[in-house]
């Protein structure tokens, strides 16, 4: 028995805690005459009331639930998998992505700090994996246990009620006649069709369309659930709020609010964009993570039948010198479990691999799958969804291309085989890649990913559908966070000087900060303008985010694994350092629908800004902002957009919301980062 297996026996009982703490309470079966029910094969099996319906149990959804529970609210939380935590759990990326200075100061939302503390208490060490990509790498299954306990504790402390709906997807939304309110939501909860069969037997591509279908199948039994507002004495304009916290922006597609996906056209706001018109097909790569264990002896390795198709893609990526140990570099990169005692020999400051070490794999030229054309894009565009009928009542099937999910799964399995048995390298050529057979692929319900197949329950998604915020002062086409709002790029570099003169002029006027008006009135040339050395400061900030602008670009041709394929040219132009940034409330408020807030990766950003606004601590901060904002507007009897509709004029209620956030330990700005401080050099993320 390995130390990992022994530790699992000690912690397996925690699943009981999860099951009892998250037992949902429901009301009687629906008797509604709501028109949305006409599309159902039968009346809902349950009607459930809540003040806050959170669709998506990733980190943003978990953080929204955490703050809502502390505020004493009744929360319904749905999740397509059976784990809370998203990136940290069901997607397997259990290595905290954090900016250097923010981590040094431990300047995070209170719930995220509590999560880090709970990880350290759980393992008696913050980095049980002794990885080098992060200060904390750990087992995804354990993260689900930790987060489940944290939510249960929040409900007890705040006297809130959590109604947890695992294996549940939202199928339809019922909007008011004028479209301004979500009045109810129809969801499907699935369970194994046979009592002898467990969940998580098959990879996602096998079951995703089935999970969104009302009818029972040979694999899944279905329960139809209708979510409705909880009856309260509130006289406010909204009886409840719905939070979009899915990984790909499902609710914004169903709600028919303006959104976009993929590359945005080049402009002075996003000058690094490689395209001049919207390209909705090129999004960042997605990744099915998996865990592998080092063994003392060589293990039998079976080549997948499709391996030759994907082999031309795999690579260690960059030449690091003749004597460099590439395999140990990749293995320890995201090692999530390392038994003690650790040997003294080190690589990149952490222990070299040894038997029983477990590594989680998440590698760009490995298990990243990077489609980028209309033939293979993962997240369907609005036009594609309309053509497929997924935007019709009862037509939603998740909005993802199932075939691309399947190829991503095959690519991940193939990458494992390449690591242990491969001898080719698409970027570095012959002689670099050597076999490493002393490893085994971890699969089974007691594996770190908790699946019989060994892959993560859901792929790690780096980019989603993104709302276009409401038109506002200075944002006539709709609010969005853009590249120049926080990028550290050298905008005097040759690339930018070769932009069209008018665009380059507008770029530098926008970078002038407090001197923008003078630059315009005096018609200063770009060479005469001194650039602000800070981020854009938002008057409606409700949270914080810092990470580098980090791209895993789509590939140029289809399929991504085609021999000789290259990354889409120019996408990495924006890749690099970024100042600490803020989360403006306007980025969370969609157009048209007044009781919908957006958390997670679907806030209003450009594709370049989204490359930084996607990591763990950001998701928690935006979720904390959503939960606190909902509690505030329910108390005040107003709608979220009313907090910002008079900007840049004074908004007293907005200021009170910000005070509540900060007093609760959910900061809205980084220390010493005002518009009057131009010395932000300490805030480099790397």
Secondary structure, DSSP 8 states (H G I E B T S, - for coil): --HHHHHHHHHTTHHHHHHHHT----BS------GGGGGSSS--SEEEEESEEEE--SHHHHHHHHHHHHTT-EEEEE-SSS-S-GGGTTT---B----HHHHHHT---HHHHHHHHHHHHHHTSS-TT--SSSS-B--HHHHHHHHHHHHHHHHHHHT-EEEEETTEEEEEEEE-TTSS-EEEEEEEEEEESSTT--SSSS-HHHHHHHHT-SS--SSEEEEEEEEEE---S--SS-S-EEEE--SS-HHHHHTT--EE-SB----SSSTT-S-SS-BTT----EE--EEEEE-SS-------TTHHHHHTT----S---TT--HHHHHHHHTEEE--SS--S-EETTEE---TT-EEEE--TTTTEE---STTT-SB--HHHHHHHTTTSTT--S-SB-HHHHHHHHHHHHHHHHHHHH----TTT-TTS-----SEEE--STTSTT--SS-B-SS-B-----EE-B--BTTBTT---B-GGGTB---TTSHHHHTS-HHHHHHHHHHTTGGGHHHHHHTT--GGG-----S----TTEEEEE---B-----BSSSSTTSTT--B-TTGGGG-B-B--EEEEGGGGBBSS-TTEEE-GGGSSB-HHHHTTTTSHHHHHHHHHHHHHHHHHHHHHT--GGGGTTTTTS--HHHHHHHHHHHHTT--SS-TT--TT----GGG---
